[in-house]
Amino acid sequence: MNLRTRLTTYSTIVFGIVFFIASLIIFLAYFSKTQESVFSNLKNTTLLSAIYYLEQDELSHTEHSVVKEEFRATIQSKNVAVYNFSNQLSYGALVNDPVLTNAILNKTRTDKSHRFKANDFFYYGIYYPDNQGDFVVYTRESTADFMNQMRSLILILCIVLVGGLLAIYFLSKYISNIAYKPLKNIVQQVNEVNYSNLENGIEVPKTNDELEELISTYNNLLIRLSETFLIQKNFINYVSHEFKTPLTAISGNLEVFAQKERSPEEYNQVVKEALKNVYKIENILSNLLLLSGLKNTEKDASLFRIDEIIWTIYEALQDKLAELQTTLEININVDDFTKLEYKGNETLIHLALYNIVENAVKYSNSKPVSVELSLHNNRLQLEVKDHGKGISEEELTFIKQTFYRGKNVGDIKGSGIGLSLATIIFEQHHIKFDIISQLEQGTIITLTF
């Protein structure tokens, strides 16, 4: 049973239960009210019968004629019985009724009135003291009309119940087809989602309800999956490239070296080259472990100066600056040198700042790059500014993700690991990290210590 059929069935069952309970309440209320009305009318009829039979001597002929006419229009004498103090029938044609026993008559005298239903009749009796004696007057009325009304009511309620159930079932089915039409489209779109189009997501219906929220959540999940697959792809490319180069160099040197006998100096040279490539692989692994959080980075913090790290980076980038034919300008606008001091992991801060400045140089399009240290609200602020390729607004959201590289990097070599690594380090040191960028206008990175 699918969801639509199940909900249609449930709504029909619920309606049936509710209507059945409502019908039962209606029937019981109508039954009680109608029975009360019958007894009320029968009480009036009993009183009228008592006046007709027992007050003839006290009424004028005209008055008694009116009572007589009303009596005959209301009830037949065969349904009236007037008993004297000896429980003998004095008036009326209700003779030998097995229901009206001496016990019933005595109870009526004691209670002054008595009503009940027996043998398909309603009975009502009153105690009526008169100048001729004390009497008990009883009238009865058949339950046939009453029961016919009850049966008619039950039939009407059953017809309405069946009709209502059918109407609810088919209306629910029709409405569910309309309500679940968007779900059909969603299921179809979900079935069309695959590895190559994860980022497209599915169309969000403007329903302003849980369905729209669910689809938006699903699309966000697809985006995260797409990002994960992209990271996975970039990771594979990064590892295969970064590991292949030093391993190829090691194997190549060893193959050439093994072709003939070598001098001790040549042995030392090959060992140095091999160690250099091994250290490169070790550095790559260290960065990966740092990114994955598997390596403990909590070392004893030390006090150092940020400007000294900047100058060290400046020296380390001289070859790259010459290669790219660009310049790196350092501006230190801080008079109080104690503000340049920072307590943290110097090695990690150096690594993060190096990645930031190196990226600025690498993507500068051979235009000048500037690094400025200044105070902002009495806090040290470092600004790295270039006029190079820039980053699109769309890519700024993802640029800090591991292994993510912008679409406009072209042939510039990179791993997509620098910014993500720097982000982790800055977060560990509670350093605010902001990026502002425009395509072909350049990028400004601001760090607040």
N, C-alpha and C positions, 0 to 999 in steps of 0.2 A: 504494500500500500504506500503510494507516494505521499508527499507532504500535503499537497492540495486536497487529495481524497481524504486523508486523515483529518485535516482541519475541518473539511466540509462535514464529515461524519460526526466529529466531536461537537461542532456547533449545532447540528441537528439533534443530537442526543441531549445536549444541554438545554436547548429550547424545549424538547419534549418533557424533560424532567421539570423544568420551571413551569411550563404550562400545565402539566399534570397536577403539580402542587397548587398552582393558582386555581385550577378547575375544582380541585377537592375543597379548597377553602370557600370558593363561590358556592358550590353545591351544599356544603354543610351550613353556610350562612343562610342561603335561600331556604333550605329545608327547615331550619330552626325558625326563621322569620315567618314562613308560610304557615307552619304548624301553630305558632303563637297567634297568628291572625285567625286561623280556623277556630281555636279555642276562645278567642275574644268574641268572635261573631256568635259562637255557640253559647257563650255566657249571656249575651244580650237576648238570644233566642229563648234561653231558659227563663230569664227574668220576665220576658214577654209572655211566655206560657203560664208562669205563675200568676201574673196579673189577669190573664184571660180566664183561667179556671177559678181563681180564688178571690178575685176582687169584683166579681159581677154584682154582688149585693151592695157594694159601696160606690159603684160607678153609675152614672146616668145611662139611660138607654143609648143615647147618642155616643157618649164616650166609649161605652163598651162595644158599640158597633164598629167604631174606628179601630179599637184594639183587636176585635175579631177579624176584621178585614186584613189588618197587618199580620196577624197570626197565621191566617190561612195562606197569605202570600209568602210567608217565611218558611213554614215547616208543616209537615203533615202530622196529624194526630197519632199516627202509628209509630212515630218516633218520639212521643212524649209520654212520660209516666209521672203521676203525682201520687205520692204515698203518704198515708196518714201516720199518726204516731205509733200505730201497731204494725207498720210496714206493710199495710194492705193497700192495693191499688185503688185509689179513689177516682182519679180522672185519667184521661189519655187512653190510647189504644196499644201502648207498648206493654203487651201482656206476656208473662212468663219468660222474660229475658234472663237467660242463665247468668249473665254477667252481674246483674243488679241483685246481689245477694244481701242478706241482712247485715253482714259485716260491712259491706260497702255503704249501705244506707246509714248505719250507726256511725261510721267514720265521717260521713258527710255532715251528720248532726253535730258531731264533736268539732270538726274543723270548719264548719259553716259553709264550706264549699269543697268540691273535689272534682278533679278532671283526670282522664286517662284515655288510653287507646286500647281496644281489645276487639277481637273477632271482626276485623275490617271496619270498625266504627270508632269515631271519636265520641266520648261521653263527657257531659258536663252536668254536675248536680249542685244544687244550693239548698240550704236549710231556710225554710220560709215560714216564720211564725205568723199566724193569722187569727182573727177573732173566732174562726171556726175550729181552730186547733193548730197544732204545729205540723207542718208538712215538709216533705223532701221532694223537690222537683228535679227530674232528670230529662235531658234531651240528648239525642244522638244524631250524628251525621256520618254518612258513608265516607270511607277513605278513598273511594274510587277516583274522584276528581283530583284529590291531593296526589295520589300515586301516579295518575296520568301526567300531572304537571312535572313530577319528579323524573319520570321516564323521559318526557319530552326534553327536559333540561339536560339529562345525561346524554341523550342522543345528539342534541345540539353541540354540547361540549366535545363529544367524541368526533363529530364531523369537523368542527373547528380545529381540533387537535390534529387529525389526519391531514386536513387541508393545510394547516400551518406547517406541519412537518415536511410535506411535499414542497410547499412554497419556500421554506427555509433551505431545504436541501438544494433545490435547483438554483435559487438565488445565490446561495453561498458558492455553489459550483461556478456560476457565471461570474460572480465578483472575484472569486479566487483566480479565475483565468485572466481577468484584467489585472489583478494585483500582482500575479506572479509572472506576467509577461516580461517585466524588466529582468527577472531572475533567469528566464530562458535566454535572454540576450547575454546576460552576464556569464552563464554557463558556457554558451557558445564562444564568447571571447576568451574565457579562461582556458577552454580546450585548444584555442589557437595560440596560446602563450608558449613559447619555447625559449631555448637558450639564446637565440639570436635577437629576440625582440622583447626581452624582459623589461627594458627601460620604457617601453611604450605604455605598459599598463593597460587598463581597460577603462572604457568610457564611464564617467561618474554621472548617474542620473540626478537631476536637480529635484530630489524628493524631500529634502530637509528632514530626513528621518534616520532610523538606525541603518537602513540599507545604504544610504549615501555614506554614512560614517564607516560602515563595514568595507565598502569598496575603496574608500580613501585609505583606510588602514591596509587593505590588501595591496593597493598600489605602492604605498610606502614600503611594504615588505618586498615587493618586486624590485623597487629601486635599491634597497639594501642588498638584495640578492645579486642584482646587476653589478653593484659596486664590489661585492665580494668576489664575483667571477672575474671582474676586471683586475682586482688586486691579485687574485690567484694567477691570472694570465701574466700580469706584469712581474709577479714574483718569480714565475718560471723563467720568463725571459731574462730577468735580472740575474738569477742564480746561474742559469746556463751560460750567460755571457761573462759574468764576473769570475766564475770558477773556471770556465774553459780557458780564458786567456792565460792565467798563471800556470794552470796545469799543462797547457800546451807548451808553454815556455820551458817548464821543468822537464817534460818528457823529451822535447826537442833537443835541449842542451845535453841531456843524458845520452840520447841516441847518438848524437855527434861525438860526444866525449868517449863513448864506448868503442868507436871505430878503430882507435889505435891507442898506444901508450901515451900518457901525458906527463908533463913535468909537474913537480909539486906546486909551482905557481899557478898552473892551469887548473889543478885540483882545487886549490883555494878559490880561484875565480868562479868555478862552476858551483862550488858549495855556497859561495856568497850569493850568486844569482838564484840558486834554489831556495836559500833561506829568505831572500828578498820576496820571492813569490809565495813562499809558505806564510810569511808574515802578512802579506797582502790578503791571503785566504783567511788567516786568523782574524784580521781586522774586519773583513766582511762578515764572518761568523759572529764576532763581538757585536757589530751593529745590529745584526738580525736578532741576536739574543736580547739586546737592549730593547729593541722594538717589541719583541714578544713578551717582555716582562719577566723572562726566565733568569736574567742576570741581575744580581743584587747591585744596585747603584748607590746605596746608602753608605757612603764612606764618610770619614770625619771631615767636616767642613773646615775650610781654612779662609783666612782673610787675604784677599788679593785685590789688585786694581784692574778695573775694566779697560782703562786706556792702555795698559801694558799688553793686555791680550790683543787689543786692536792693532797695536804696532807689531806684535809678533805675527799676526795674520797678514799684515801689510808686507812684511818681509817674505813670508812664505808664498805670497801670490805674485812676486815679481816676475817669475818666468811666464806665468799665465798672462799677466798684463802685457808683457812684451809680445807674446804669441798672438794675442787678440788686438794688439795695437790700441790699447785704451789706457786710461789713467785712473788712479784711485786717490781721492782727496780726503784727508783726515782733518776734521775741525773739532777742537776741544774747547768749548765755551763754558768752562767751569773754573771759577777762581779758587774755590775751596776744594783742594785736592782730596780732602778726607771724604768728600761726597763721591769720589770715584772708587772708593773702596767698597767691596762687596764680600759677604761671607757665604760660601757655598762650595760646591765641588768644582774646583778650578779646571780640571781636565774636561769635565762634561760641558761646562760653560764655554770653554775654548772650542770644543768640537761643534757646539751649536752655533756659535758666532761665526766660526769658520765656514760652515755650510751656508749661512745666510749671506755673508759677504761674497763667497765664491759664486753663489748663484747670481748675485747682482752683477758680478763681473762677466760671468759666462753668458748671460742673456742680455748684455748691455748694447748689443749691435755696435760694438767698438766705440761707444759714446762714454763720456766721463761718468764715473761712479763716485758718490760722496758718502762719507760716514761722519756723522756729527754727534757729539756728546754734549748734552746740555741739561739744565735743571728745569723741571716742570712741577710746580706745586711742591717744591723742596724735595723732589724725587728725581733720581738720575734717569735720564731718558736717552736712548740711543736710536738714531734714525739712519737707515741705510736707504739711499735713493739712487735709482738708475733711470735712464731714458731709453730703455731698450724695448723688447718685444711686448712686455706687459701681459696681463692675464685678463681674460674675458670675465664679465660679471657672473656668467653661468658657471665658469670653472672655479671661481673663487671659493665656492662651497666645498669643492672636493680637493683643492690644491694641497691641503695638509694631510690628506689620506696617504697611507703607505703605498709606495710604488706608483702613485698617480703622476702622470706627466701631461702637461698641457698639449693641446692639439697643434699649437703653433711653434713647437720647439725645433721642428725641422731635423737637420742632421746633427744637432748639438748633442753630444754624448751626455748621458745622465742615467740615474737609476731610479729616480722617484722616491728616494729614501731620505734625502737631506732634510727637507722641511718637516716631514713627519717625525724624524729623529729629534730635530730641534724643538718641535712642539712638545714632545714628551719631556725633554730636559727642562724647558721653560715651565711647564706645568709642575714638575717636581720641585722647582725652585720658586714657584709662585711669582713668576715674571709675566707681566701682561704682554701679549703678542698680538699685534694688529697688522693687517695687510690692506693697503689701498692700491688699486691698480686699474689701468685702462689699456686696452689693446693699442699697441704701437705708440703709446705715450709714456710708458714706463711704470715702475712699481716703487712704492714707498713702504718700507717695513719699519714699524716703531716698536721698540721694546722699553717697557717701563719697569725699573728695578725697585 
